[in-house]
């Protein structure tokens, strides 16, 4: 991006700017005519100047066009006009003036509309260009940028710059045309009045900008302080749980208060300066009519200026201060946005950048080749060595284990080879080509990197795993006509300098994954998950996914069939007591009180307890069935019991999860509720807020799980009666949200597991979940729904930064991303993933077999996992060595190591450290 704002605007919007400037040029004669008409109305129509010498009529609208003498001086009659009386002249000139007002208003509307469109289009271009600049940062520069500040700059700080784009050339031209037209008209009526107006306008144009310099300086300080505040708040949000855990909230709040105070002081000084300048500007603008009335009136009394001219001058001056004021405001805005633009551009102009694409399409490397590290070294920003000078040469394909503790030189070497750090010394050559010379597109095809840091984007698990394959650019349709909306989208994208490629298109590089098309993609993903020993976890996610309409053809019948198979298998085995089915006439002891009362699933995902507490109809059912008081009593007994049981236990104890009652158990809040109950006068009603919390606890109660002995048969019968009431009188708007349990139908809004089991697994029975799960899985497979379960699991939303995913699946995603694009070189950090694996050695073996034709670098802490890897580089701190060799000292040289065999009969390797 150009460092000059005006050059950037002119380069990107030259044609549109010229078009609007031509519109402004055309508008000038009409603006001049609107100043002249009031004078004619007063002099000719009202005072009768057009009816001298006893004439009763005069001609109006007699227009002719006379060419200049240079072109021959010919005259062309356009209209002969019409004869009108004095009243007719007054009406004709008045309607003429009205027409000019409408025409000038139309010009302003068109100019402002085009300015707005131009500004929004350029704002879109600027944000896209800035984001493009960000994508050209080196990886370490991207990581060092604060996300909140970058987002604030792209979203908020360029907003006023984009608003100024439409005004950059058009606004001064438009305002100057208005001001100069008015000033020239005043000069033609009276040179003295025109001179007075000119002197005051010049004073405004000189004095006001000088006074606003301090205003601009304060504006810069405000922008920097606001950006730093946004960055600090972003840091605090990221570290929020840690800050709460250490009790440092008061300290952090004091930090924010201090920053807000400094920002207030800056804004306070800015407002004082702003309104002082505004006062002076208004004073100069309002004092001019004083001179017009005094001096103009004096000239009128002397006969040197007629009344029509004076009225026209005053009317013309009314249109002079607004454009002058707006010109001064434009000049301030110009200075302000120029500074903002320069600051933003400075932030998005790194010292070094990377090329995003090659001119040629990225391709894979030959089957064999070499990788060479030539005196590669890296230090942190304080100069502390992360990797001592390291030389290593090898033939590929090969398998290499980088063994050492986390934070040692193995991590630095892996980040260098994985193109995650480009600020290093020495050279890395792949088949003789320097790694840092590769474009982003080519490097992403050749290298797959999975580090210890897990970065997930919002979206589904599938979206995250397939992210490396979203690189096949869809082509715009050329063999068919675009519909109107798509055509407009493409045109606007091109006008704004954005890519016209549709985001909704299929960007998946099936060829890169070794697939023929979309049909085999799910099977390929499941095979990859199986190899990584994560297929069962994804399958469980699928069972927990909600069944939502519309379903594919035959899916509902298959779900009901799987439900019947599960019921038959359980009935025929000795596992009949492991699951309690949903029965409309029975209380399900293994479900909560709220689930028993609602007896259905909510399509919105809302919990039944929340529906009963927050929905007016749900609360009215509790009141009508007289359940509020007994439920509040149960909630009170839960509070009293838990306070006694958990007294002295640390927050986070394993029992807290069991007694969550539908949410996290907060012991501090339980103590507060206990104190409120102790202070409560039993003769009066409970406080509504307290009663609501107690009822909420009771609605999450499950007798076999919590075992507090609070649910008697009488209360169960009352809940069943309330269930019937809830169903019979359910209003239409709420009925659309609930799908009641039906043994013969699919329950939309319930999980796949609940649809298949159609009941609750009993609490307190050893291995009940595993035994029932095996039966359910077999039934799902027989019904042909196993693929759907995996598909639903892959479509599960990962949440912000993957917070909805189990840790093992979060660790799996970067490894799967690196594998699925089939790069020539893989760099995989397996430490955290192997720690949670049921069979670490089997997992390493699966990986090596899967990547038999690729070069693989595995980062390991435990050398025992590298038994099948011939080449091991051991790192001790920042130095690396091969087994049997001494570590390289910082001042030492490199030693030549014997050739190493390559698995599968490949070419030999030679290493030097």
Secondary structure, DSSP 8 states (H G I E B T S, - for coil): --SSHHHHHHHHHHHHHHHHHHHHHHHHHHHHHHHHHHHHIIIIIIS-GGGGGG-S-EEE---EEE--GGGT--EEE----EEE-HHHHHHHHHHHHHHHHHHHHHHHHHHHHHHHHHHHHHHHHHHHHHHHHHHTB-HHHHHHS-HHHHHHIIIIITHHHHHHHTTTTHHHHHHHHHHHHHHHHHHHH-HHHHHHHHHHHHHHHHHHHHHTHHHHHHHHHHHHHHHHHHHHHHHHHHTHHHHHHTT-HHHHHHHHHHHHHHHHHHHHHHHHHHHHHHHHHHHHHHHHHHHIIIIIHHHHHHTSS-HHHHHHHHHHHHTHHHHHHHHHHHHHHHHHHHHHHHHHHHHT--SSB-----SS------SSEEEEEEEEEEE-TTS-EEEEEEEEEEEES-EEEEES-TTSHHHHHHHHHTTS----EEEEEETTEEGGGS-HHHHHHHEEEE-SS----SSBHHHHHGGGGBT-------SS---HHHHHHHHHHHHTT---S-TTS--B-TTTTT-SSGGGHHHHHHHHHHHTT-HHHHHHHHHHSB--SS--TTHHHHHHHHHHHHHHHHHHTT-GGGEEE--TTS--TTS-HHHHHH-EEETT---HHHHHHHSHHHHHHHHHTT-HHHHHHHHHHHHHHHHHHSTT--TT-HHHHHT-TTS---HHHHHHHHHHHHHS-TTS---HHHHHHHHHHHHT--HHHH------HHHHHHHHHHHHHHHHT--HHHHTTEEE--TTS--TTSBHHHHHH-EEE-TT-TTHHHHHHHHHHHHHHHTT-HHHHHHHHHTSB--GGGTTS-HHHHHHHHHHHHHHTT-SEEEEE-HHHHHT-S-HHHHHHHHHHHTTTSEEEEEES-GGGGTT-SEEEEEETTEEEETTS----TT----B---B--TTT---BB-B-
